[in-house]
C-alpha cells in the first residue's frame, strides 16, 4: 500500500493521510534513522559539522516533517482511529528520543566537535546548536548507567503516555456535556450572536432549538450573559469538574471515566524521580535548566513581588464588584456570578460590552488589518493561496514574501468545531534549515477556536479574541521570520521557554493602539471602523479588573511552580491542598470546593509548561518593556520595527535571550512597563 507520509512533499498531503498510514510511516522512519546513525558512527572517524551534525539534522527533520502533520491532525480532526495511531506513535517517538539522548557515542562525537579547532570556525547558530545538544544529552540521561538508564527511559515513556491521556480526557469530558433548550426564553440575556451559535450547535446534533456546550465561545457566553443564575452555576460546575470524578455527561450520568486525578499524581511523582535521576533536587530545577531564570528562588521571588504589588488593586477590584452585585440584589457573590456581574459593571462604568464591539471586528477585517500591521512593522507581504491540500474547508493557507521573495508560509484554522482541541496555539509544520537543495522555508500551523460564521452573519470577534489572534500570530512570526538556517535553533526552536512568549505578547499591544483600531475594525454591515466613542470606552476599560486578572495568572504560576519545586515523595502534598495554600496567598475570589481546575490544566500536564507557567508573566515583563521602545519612538517607526525584526525575530534560538533583549532595548528588562500597562501604581505613598 502506498503511504503518502513516506512520499516526498513540499507540504503535508492532508487529504490523503489515513489513520492506517500513521504507525507504519513512523516505524519505518525511526528504523531508517537508527540505521543511518549506526552507519555514521561506524564510518566517521573525525566528526565535523558537515560530515556528522548536518546528516543527523536532515534525518531528524525528515522524521519531524512526518510526525508534525500527524500530531496536528490529532488536535484538529480527532477520531478514535487517529487517536489510537497517534498514541502509539507518541510512545515510539518518546522511546526513540530517549535512545538518541542516551547514546554516549553521539555525545562523545558532539563533544569532540566542541573541543576541536573547527568549533571556533562555526557560525554562531552552529555553535549554539552544538552547545544545546550537549546540554540536552546531559538532561537526557547520557551519563546514566545500568538500571538508572533503563529507569529513565521507562519514566519518559510513561510520562508521554500520561500527557496524551490527560489531554484526551479533557477533550472527551468537554465534548460529553451539553445542555439542550427548546425555548430561547430559557437563555435570557444571551446576545444574538450566542443564540445563533447555540442554534447551529443544536442543528449539528440534529436537535431543535438551542444547545450550549463547554467549548469556550459557548461557555463564556453563558457565564457572561445568561440571566438564569442556576444555569450559570450548572455550566460552571460542568466546566470546572471536567476530567474529575465529580464530572457529568449531558444525560446527568457520571463522567468519572475521564478523571485525571490519578494521572496528575503519577505525573508529579515520575517528574520528580526523573529530575533526581539526572542530578536535580526537583523538577522545577530541571525545568529551569533550559530557561532564562537562574534559580527556583528567583522565580518564586519574581512571582511573589508581582503578587504583592498587584494584590491591593485586585482587592479594590473585587470590593467594587461585590458592592455592585449587592446593589443588583446578589448578596453572596459566587464564582459563577463573577463574569456576569463583571460584564454588567463594565457596562455600567464604561457603557461598553464585548458584544457592542463584536460587530466591528469581523474576522476577515481583523485578519486583513493584522496583515497590514505586520507589513508596516517588518515590510512583509502576506498573500493568500487559493488551492492547497487541507484537513477542513475552513482552513486558509498563506505565503509570506519579503522584497518579492517567498520566505515562509502558514495554515490558518481559526473556528471552533467538533473533534478539535480547544484553545489557541501555533505549531511548526516545517522548520527553516539549510539543505543540499537550498533553504527549506518555515511553515506554521496557526490555530484558534473562534465562533464560526452562522448563516449570513460572518464570524465576529470580541476584542479579547482579536488580542488572541495577534498573540498567536506573534508566535507565528517568531517561527517564520527567522533567518537562522540551523534547525535546532531556527525560529522558536532552542528559545528559552520563558522567553518564547515575548513575540506573542509583544504583538498584542497593537490591538490597543488608536492608530491601529481603524485598520483592524469595520462594521460587518456598513464597513464603518470602530467609532471614536466606542474606542474611547475600549481604551478607558483596558485595565478594568486588571488586578484580578493579574493575581489569577499568578495563582496558576505559583501553583505550577511550587507543585514541582516542593514535591516530597515521602509525603506528597495533594495538588488541591497546595492550590488552596496558593489561593490563600494571592487569590481575591475563592472558588468553591468542588472546583477541580487542576484536572484540566493542560498547559502543565499535557503541554510544555510544567514548572514553566510563570513564563507568561516573565515574558510579559520582556514584551511590555520591548513595546515601551515603540511607545517612545513611534508604534510604526520603521527603524524600530527593523530593529525588533533583526535582533529578536531573525535570531530564533541562536543566542541567549537576555543578550538579544539587551541588543534590542539597550539594557536589561524592567518590571515597571508591565505594571504601568496594567494600571498598577508602583509609587510609594508619600
Secondary structure, 3 states (H helix, E strand, C coil): CCCHHHCCCCCCCHHHCCHHHHHHHHHHHHHHHHHHHHHHHHHCCCCCHHHHHHHHHHHHHHHHHHHHHHHHHHHHCCCHHHHHHHHHHHHHHHHHHHHHHCCHHHHHHHHHHHHCHHHHHCCHHHHHHHHHHHHHHHHCCCCCCHHHHHHHHHHHHHHHHHHHHHHHHHHHHHHHCEEEECCHHHHCCCCHHHHHHHHHHHHHCCCCCEEEECCHHHHHHHHHHCCCHHHHHHHHHHHHCCCCCCCECCCCCECHHHCCHHHHHHHHHHHHHHHHHCCCCCHHHHHHCCCCCCCHHHHHHHHHHHHHHHHHHHHHHHHHHHHHHHHCCCCCCCHHHHHHHHHHHHHHHHCCCHHHHHCCEEHHHHHHHHHHHHHHHHCCEEEECCCCCCCCCCCEEEEEEECCEEEEEEEEEEECCCCCCCCCEEEEEECCEEECCEEECEEEEEEEEECCCECCECCECCHHHHHHHHHHHHHHHHHHCCCCCCHHHCCCCCCCCCCCCHHHHHHHHHHHCHHHHHHHCECCCCCCCCCHHHHHHHHHCCCCCHHHHHHHHHHHHHHHHHHHHCCCCCCCCCHHHHHHHHHHHHCCCCCCCCCCHHHHCHHHHCCCCCCCCCHHHHHHHHHHHHHHHHHHHCCCCHHHHHHHHHHHHCCCCCCCHHHHHHHHHCCCCCCHHHHHHCCCCCCCCC
